Amino acid sequence: MLSCSQSLQDEQFLFGSDVLVRENLHLLDGERVGIVPNKNSVLVNGVHLVDTLLSLGINVTTLYSLEHGFSLDFADGELIKSSDEKIKSIPVHSLYGKVKKPTEEMLTNVDIILFDVQDVGARFYTYISSMFYILQAAAKNNIKVIVLDRPNPLSGKGVEGPVLNNDYKSFFGIAPIPILHGMTIGELTMLFISENYFASSPLDVEIIKMKGWERYNYWDDLNITWLPTSPNIPTFETALVYPGTCLIEGTNISEGRGTENPFRTIGAPFINPDELIGELKFDESSGIILSPTEFIPIEIKGKAVNPKFNGKKCYGINIKVTDKTKFSAIDFGLKLVYTLHKLYPDKFEFRENHFDLLTGTDKIRLSIQKGESPNNIKKIWQEELSNFKKIRNKYLLY
């Protein structure tokens, strides 16, 4: 069963969590409530959801933490034990350790699960995969899920990139959607369930919609503070470039981990910045400015563990977004990888498995290795992308 809740009493922007507290709190009466949050699961007044519900007398029995932990103090890929965190004496079960799907034991003291985590709009951001597994586990154990919807910070308009081939399904890509899906967490929930992306028992899910969000809204259109969604997405501008420059993770080039500007700083010891910028041919008409930079990646507690070229001077580019509506992260990321492969064939390397899992196919890497142009490579995914858009349209809530 799927249902959605929204009231139209005013035009103020409200997260789904605000709407729950203001208008739907009766849904939690007498229930044992589990929550999937992190430290950024705040209402528009800045108060955390867990604190808010406890103050209202809701019986919060269990918390579930995802990648980076509740505190967001764990670096990318760092496994987290349930014993690593404890919030207000409420048990915390880590879903980013040896176990990524809630077990029956983790669900024994729960009647309803609230999901309230801010996504960034890219397929390989693992919060989506965690939500997928939570929905599966809830269905198996007859537990209701209430998804408290949050904005797609990149707006709900852009839909770009290759659609995941199920042969490359992983925790980086849990379902056949493109890299830039243009959907909210609530919309993705409906898509996952209704398109039978996982086999399970019938699931009782309710989506509590936001108020005051339109599909064309980017995060900075909402007049609300950006809180880092993970240790290496410190700013909204980082989120804008991330769907493209994250592809660098699948190569031997530094994606800027171990610097203050991850994903907006790209480089390696062997790169000539001026040569790279000249070959890329991106300028302000593309919505970005590229500038030469040099940097030394270092370990940063909670942000970067043994980053590429740790302690070595790197040369490369800094990316500044000047017009978010003109900039295409997918176009930029594809051309960046293509150009690095072209300019430095003897030193550039793919981390093949990782790159293919990020793109959701091996076709992109193989085409780059054959020297095919970015424009021709983009043609590879257009038919599947068009098909996805038709499916997606059925589940848009805004």
N, C-alpha and C positions, 0 to 999 in steps of 0.2 A: 504494500500500500504506500503510495506517495501522496503527500499533501504539502501545501505551501501556506504560510501565514504572512499577512502584511496588512497594516492599517495605513490610511492616508490622512491622518489628522493634521499634519503640518508638513512643511517642505524641508525642515532641518535634516541634514544627513545623519543617519543612524546606522550603526552596524546591526547585524542580525542579533547580536547579544543585547543591544539596547532594546530592541523590539521585544525580545524574550522577557526582559526584566520589567518593561513598562506595560506589556499587554498580554503576555502569554505565560506568566509565572505559574498559573494554575496547572500547566502541563507537568509540573514537577511536584505537585502536592502529594505527600505520602510516599514518594518514590526514593529509592536509593540511587543517587546520581553519580555516575562516573564522568569525568571531564578530560578531554584531550586538549590541553592548552600549551602555551609556553609563556614566558614572562611578558610577551607583547599582547596577550589576550585581554586587552583593556577595552572598556567602554569609551564613548566619546568624552566622558568626563575624566578620563585617565585612570580610573579605578579598575583594578583587575577583576575579571569575571569571578574567580574563586572567592576573593574577598567580598565581592558584592553578594554572591549567593549565600555565603556563610552568614553575612550580616542580616540577611532576610530569612534566616532559619531553615534554609534548604539543607537536606541531609546529603552532603557531599562525602561519599565513602571512599572514592578511589580516583587517582589521577594517572594519566598515561602520558609519558614523554616521548618525543620523536627525535630525529637526528638533531644534534647540538644540545639536547636536553632541555628541561624546563627553563634553565637559567640562560641558555644560549652561550654557555661558556666552554663548550666542547668543539674542537676543530672538525673540519670536514672529514668524514669517514671514521672518526674516533668512536669506538664502541663504548656504550654506556651501560653500566650495571644498575639494576633497580636500586641497589643499596647506596649508589652515589648521590642520590638526592632524596630529600624529605621536606615536604611543604606543609607547614602548619599541622604537623602530626598526622597528615593524611598519607596513606601508603602511595608510593609512586612506582608504577610498573614501567620500566624502560622498554620501548618498542624499537630501540636501535642498539641492541646488543646481540646476543646469540639468537634471540627471538624477535621477529619483526611483526608477527601476527598475534593478537591477544589469544592466550590459551584459555581453556575452560576455567582453570584455577584463577586466572586474572579477572574473570568476569563473575565470580561466584557471589559477590556482594553488590551487584549492580542490576538495576531495572532499566535504566535509561542512560545512554551515552550522549554527552554533548560534545560536538566537534567544533572548536573555535581556534583555528590556526590561520595566520595570514600567509597566503601563497604569493608567488611572484609572476605567475602566468606562463611558466615554461614547463614543458613535459618532464624534463629530467630533474626538476626540483622535487626532492623525495617526499615532501609532505603529502603529495598526491598519492603516491604509492602506499604510504602508511594509511591514508584514508580508505583506499581500496581494500586493504587487508582488514581494517577495522569493520568495514561493511560486511565483508565475508564472514568474519568471526561472529558478528552480531546476528546475522541471519541464521547461522548454524545453532546459536544458543538462544534464539527467540528473544533478543534484546532490542528495544526500540532505539533508534539513532535520531537525534535532532541536530541538524547541521545549521550552525549560526553563520549565515552568509557574510562574506567580506568582499571588498572590491578586488577586481583584477587590477593591479596598479598600472598595468600597461594598456588599460582600457579594454573594452569588450568588443573592439572592432577588428583588430589585426589578427588574421589567421594565416600563418605562413610556415613553410618548411616541410620536410618529408614527414609522411605519416609512418608511424612505427609498424614495421613488419613483425608479426608475432614470433618469427624465428629469432628475433633479437629482443624479446621481452626480458626485462630485468627490473631491478629496483630503481634503475634510472629511467625506465620506461615501462609502465605497467599495463598500458592499454593502447590500442591503435588510434592514437591522436597525433596531430602534428606538434612540432617543437613549440610553436606559438599558437595556442589553442583558442585564445580570445574568450574564455569562459570563466565564470566564478566557481568557487568550491561547490556551491549549491547546485549549479548547472551541471558540473562534472559528475556530481553524485547521481543526478537523474539520468545522465547519459550512461554511466557505468551500469546502473541497475536495469534500466529499460532496454538497453541494447544487449543485455545478457553477456556482458564482458566477463562475468564470472558465474559459474554454476553454483547455485545455492538454493536454500529454502526461501520462501517468500520473506521479504524484509519489510518491517514497519519503519518507514523513514519520514521525517517531517523536515522541510526546509523552511527556516524562518528568514524571510527576505530582508534585505536592507531597505531603508527609505532614503530617497533623495539621491540615488546613484543612477546615472544614465550610461548607456553603452559607450558613449564617446568620452566619458570622464576618465582622465588619468588620475593618478594619486594626487598630484599637486593641484588639481582642479578642485579638490574637496576641502581645502583649508584645514587639514588635520596634519599633525606632526608625523613625519616618517620615523618609525622605529626600526632599527636593523632587523630584518627577518631571519638572518643568520649571521654568523661572525664576519663573513666576507661579502655581505650585501649591506654595507654601512649606510648607503644613501639611495635615494630614489633614482638618481642618475646611474648608479651602478646597476640597478634593476633594469633600466632601459637597455643597457648594452649586453647584459648577462646572457640572453638567449642566443646571441651570436658568438661572443668571445668565450663562452664556456666550452665551445668546441676545441679551444686551444688546450684544454685539459687532456684531450686525446692525442696530444703530440708531445714532443720533447721541448717545446717552447714554454717559457714561463707565462702563466696567465695572471701574474702579479700577486699570487699568494706570498705572504711574507713582506708585503709593502702596505702602505696606508691606502692604496687605491687598487685593490684587487679587481680584476676583470676590465679595468680601464687602463691598466698598465700592462703592456705586452712586450716581451723581449727575450734576448738570449745573448751570450757573449759574442757570438759571431755575426750579429745583425748590424747592418749599416742603416741607421734610422732614416737618413735623407733618401737613400735608395728605395727603402720600403715605402715611404710616404709617396714618393714620385710614382712608383709602380701602382700603388693602390688607387690613385686618382680620385679620392674622396675629398670633398671640400664642403664649405658651408651650404652649397646648394643641395647637398645630401643630408643636411641637418647635423653635421659634425665638423669639428676641427681636430686635425691630427698634428701633434707636435713631437719633436724628437725628445727623448728622455734617456737617462741612465739611472740605474738603481742596483742595489745589492739586496737580494731576498735574504731574510733572516727568519729564524724561528720566532713566532709570537705566540705566547701561551694562550690557548683557547681559540686561536685563529689559524695558525700555520705550523704544522709539524713536518720538519724536514722538507721544506719547499724546494722546488726545482732550482738548481744552481745556488744552493744555500751558501751564503758568504762570498759569492763570486759576482764581479761586476757584470751587469747586463746592459745592453743597449737596445733601444726599441722605440715604442711610440706610447704617447699618452692620448687618450680619447676623451674629448669634451663634446657633449651633446648640446647643440645650439638650437635645434628645432625638433622636438620629439615627434611631431606629426610628419616630418619628412624623412626621418631616420628609420631605416630598416635594419634591425639587428641581424636578421637572417642573411640578407644580402651582404652585409658587411662581414659577418663571420665566415661565410662561404668564400668570399673573395680574399679575405685575410689568409685563410689556410691555403687556398690555391696559390696565392702570391708567395708565401713563405716557402712552399714546396718548389715553386718555379725558380726563385732567386737563390735558394740554398740547397740544391738537390743532394749535395754530398754531406750536409750536416743536419738538415731537417729530417726528422723521423716521425712516423705515425706510431702511436701506441695502439695498434690495430684494433684489438678487442674493445678497448675503452672508447675509441673514436666511433666504432660501429654501434656500440650500445647507445652512445649519445645521439647519433643521427637516426638510429633505429633501423639501419640497413647497412650493407657493405657497398652499396652502389655509389654512394657519394665518394668514399675513399678511393675506390677502384677507378672512378672517372677522373679524379684529380691526378692519380698516379699515371693515367694514360695521357694527361695533358689536355683533357677536354675543358672548354671554357666554362666559366661560371654560368653564363647565360644558357648554355646547352645542358649543364648539370641541373639547373632549375627545372628544365622541362621534364626531368625524370619523375618528379613527384606531383606534377600538376593534375593528372587525372585522379589520383587517389585523394589529393587535397580537395578537389571539386566534390568528390563523393562524400568526403567527411563534412564539408560545409552543409550539404543537404541534410545529413544526419543531425548535425549540431543544431540546425535551425529549430528542430522539434523541441529542444530543451532550454531555449533561451527564456529567462524569467524577466528580463528588463528590456 
